Amino acid sequence: MSSDTRDNFNEAIRGRIKDGLDANKDLMKWTEAEALELIEQIMAWFIGGGKNVFYDEYLFEVRFLQPGIMDNLASRFAKFKKLKKLVDKIQEQRLCKIGCFGGSWVNQATVQFLLTNVYGYKNKQLKNGSVGEDGITVHVMDGKKTTKTKGKK
């Protein structure tokens, strides 16, 4: 990286950090329009990249905003609160999607942990002797699944 490029990069980072610090310091001075603009930026960030899953990453690493800003703004502005629920749902669906179709960068155990503990998903097991319409009986023994095929009903 050339010296000029590094200087420009460092200046850009300093500017973003200063903007973030100013926004944190004046948190109670945020207007509803500024709060709604933040939601729009988060949605654009979600759309902008396939690996953009957690909006906290955008808040902390891109905007340098403090933890809790979303809850603070949601408690102050009703429209922001509704849109925050939508953003939370988008985040949940992204996590489900990468859990189902993720690539080599996805840790499936972590995805399952987050879905279970953060979003309340549950692991369900079939009971012994369940018979489906296709005539297949599924037995679950000691957590291992075995199947026996029977003729159709």
C-alpha positions, 0 to 999 in steps of 0.5 A: 500500500502506497503512503498516499493510499495509507494516509487516505485510508487512515483519514477515512477511518478517523472520520468514521470513528469521529462520526461514530463517537459524535453519534454515541455522545449525542444519542438522545439528540437523534431525530426519528428521521436519523433513526429511520435512515439508520434502519435503511442503511442496515437493510442496504448493508444486508442486501449488499453482501451474502455474508452480512448476517448480524447487523451489530457488525454494521453498527460496530465495525462500519458505523462505530456505534455503541451497543444498545443503540437499536434498543434505545432508538426503538424505545423512543420511536414507534416506527423505528421499533416496527422496522427493527422487528423487521430487521431482526426477522431478516437477521433470523432468516439469514441465519436459518438460510446459511444454516441450511445452505451455508458454505465452507465458511459456516460453522453449523454447530454455531448456527444451531446454537444461535437458532436454539438459544437466541431465536427459540428454535427447538430440536424435535425427535420422532417418537418410536414407532411413528408410521408415515403414509409411505409405510416407513416406520422410524425408530429412535434409539439412544439418539440414533435413527434406524428405519425399517421399511414396511409395505404400503398401507 
